[in-house]
Amino acid sequence: MAAAHGRKRCLAELTVDEFLASGFDSESESEPEEISEAATQGARERAAARNSCGPDRGASARRKGRASEHKDQLSRLKDKDPEFYKFLQENDQSLLNFSDSDSSEEGEEQFHSLPDVLEEASEEEDAGEDGDIVPRGLQGKKNQPVPVTLGMVERWKQAAKQHLTPKLFHEVVQAFRAAVATTQGDQEGAAACRFQVSDSAVFNALVTFCVRDLFGCLQKLLFGKAPVDSSRVLQPSSSALWGKLRVDVKAYLSAVMQLVTCLAEVTVLAAVLQHISSLVPYYLTFPKQCRVLLKRMVVLWSTGEESLRVLAFLVLVRVCRYKKDIFLSPVLKQMYITYVRNCKFTSASTLPLISFMQRTLTELLALDPSVSYQHAFLYIRQLAIHLRNAMTTGKKETHQSVYNWQYVHCLYLWCRVLSVLGSSEALQPLLYPLAQVAIGCIKLVPTMRFYPLRMHCVRALTLLSQSTGTFIPVLPFILEIFQQVDFNKRPGRMSSRPINFSVILKLSSANLQEKAYRDGLVEQLYDLILEYLYGQAHSIAFPELVLPTILQLKSFLRECKVANYCRQVRQLLEKVQENAEYIRSCRQKVSFGVSDQLAVDAWEKRAQEEGTPLTKYYNHWRKLRDREIQLEISGKERLEELNFPEIKRRKVEDRKEEDRREFKDLFDLDSSEDEEVTDFSERGTAGSLRGRQEAEVEEDEGDDQEDEEEENSSASEDGGLDAEAGLVPGELWRLAEGPQDELEDLQLSEED
């Protein structure tokens, strides 16, 4: 019993903290519950008394000590850094007007006091939180965002134009983030924001303010005035205020990228892209945000509307120009892969976009030839490996890995790149392997079905030869077509529209039988020969270079019987001969030898500047040809809107059945004529029927002889009646005058 009283006294002397830290050993059942409850109540009262007196006085003394110390620091700051003290007076006056009472009141507010009545949360509110446990102190603030109004946006706008402060910039950025969160449908992100944007008019006003005016005011805040040299880019990190604005600027840049991914309207997206172009220096300060920006710009460059493609490319150029060593190589790789992916299918509508991607990618590769060489070497080698596999295996699958649009467009891309950067010493070693890959592509399957692909490769080689001044033997691949195609052969079928060789790689068997195929082929040969010889027109060896071409064109004119083809080829031949005679007459006046390379180069340069007959003709022809192509494109668009009737040829069996019905009615009319000429008409009808039956049998042999057989049958019907009957004129006369005729009872059946 004494031990029990000792435990009771020890329990009464324990504080609340000591009691909670100790174990909860149960007392014996014999002890009354009233004694334990009284001891516990006494301990709670003593602990509450100590907590109500001691801690408050100690905490208050500590707060007053810290407040006075902070006030002394602010007073010393005025002497040590007067500029910063002046900045605090202008922007944060409350910090300087610090007092002990304010500190004590703020300290008291930091401690949470329990309310008299606790509110119970409903089940609906608990379900709305998705199971997330939020502290009570933050839950009230989180559920009550400040709604943004047009008046607030207008006040922010006027205040920013007058004098933008870091506090004001922070508020605008928070409101902009809330507006962007609504476009993504992110309810949790919108609820976490300090502001709430629910009205479309407020959204438009806020985004317009940020895109047009906000960063102009930020530029003034950071740098004070615009730089004298406009081409020089100011780094935001060099400003003294960058440390205070860095977090808000980073949040704003991330929100802008989220806005770009959500916008669908072209005009709005174009305005945002122009804004992003002015924000490039800020993006360069944050590498992570810059990578996100580049990835999104590559997507818009390859798949967006035409104006958006241009704006996205301008952003890519600005970023890569200022940070070549970091971003240029990965951007080139990503753009090339995207280019290959978008070249899989080619049509008249996608061809201009593919050409745009080729030209812009070439411009980006021209920023650094050393980096471009690494990519060009890698991807040209990849093309060569595909070609080698196709040549060694000879299977259809490997041929398809070369004879496709992606391979052809990649080949043309690198020919364009080397034509622009061919003068660079870094890329000159790639000229020969690239030309060999293109020539090998032509020779892989040299059949008539792949003439369009051959013409694409010839154009790429012509571009490479003209731009770099390197001689590439292209003419043999063009002249070979004159020998393989019989232009005098009668076309097997007619086509409703011409063949567009620029958007096809392979011809079908039906295309090879069409007249449009030969018409388009002659035009393509005319264009290719003229384009290649235009680049060689100033060469001192032009007469010898075009000699095989002149012989082949003359041979074609002797053999071809089609007037339209001969007219075009004869015109080309005359221009080539005229230019050859001009070069021959000019070089007879020179005094240097063939081995003097410098003199030859100077002579060719002077001839190119003065112009030759062929170059003058080509310039005029090029203008007319471009205009003709534009008219063809517009004409096709108009023709697609029209519905022309389709011409259907009748089958042979249908024509036979119609002829039988027509002839049966004709015979019935003949039998109803006068009885005096009945005998004669019946004999003639029998003969005509036999002639018709012979004509029908001959019609089964082919459709091309139908007209001739019908003429023969009609001739036998008109003039061969007497011969079929086997009668002379005297016998016919007696037969006509006789009172009776043995053939009177003769009747024809329907089968005859």
Secondary structure by P-SEA (a helix, b strand, c coil): caaaaaaaaaaaaccaaaaaacccccccccccaaaaaaaaaaaaaaaaaaaaccaaaaaaaaaaaaaaaaaaaaaaaaaacaaaaaaaaacccccccccaaaaaaaaaaabbbbccbbbbbcaaaaaaaccccccccaaaaaaccccccaaaaaaaaaaaaacccaaaaaaaaaaaaaaaaaaaccaaaaaacccccccaaaaaaaaaaaaccaaaaaaaaacccccccccbbbbcccccccccaaaaaaaaaaaaaaaaaccccaaaaaaaaaaaaaaaaaaaacaaaaaaaaaaaaaaaccccaaaaaaaaaaaaaaaaacccccaaaaaaaaaaaaaaaaccccccaaaaaaaaaaaaaaaaaccaaaaaaaaaaaaaaaaaaaaaaaaaccaaaaaacccaaaaaaaaaaaaaaaacccccccccaaaaaaaaaaaaaaccccccaaaaaaaaaaaaaaaaaaaccccccccccaaaaaaccccccccccccccccccccccccccccccaaaaaaaaaaaaaaaaaaaaaacccccccccaaaaaaaaaaaaaccccaaaaaaaaaaaaaaaaaaaaaaaaaccccccccaaaaaaaaaaaaaaaccaaaaaaaaaaaaaaaaaaaaaaaaaaaaacccbbbbbbcaaaaaaaaaaaaaaaaaaaaaccccaaaaaaaaaaaaaaaaaaaaaaaaacccaaaaaaaaaaaaacccccccccccaaaaaaaaaccccccccccccccc
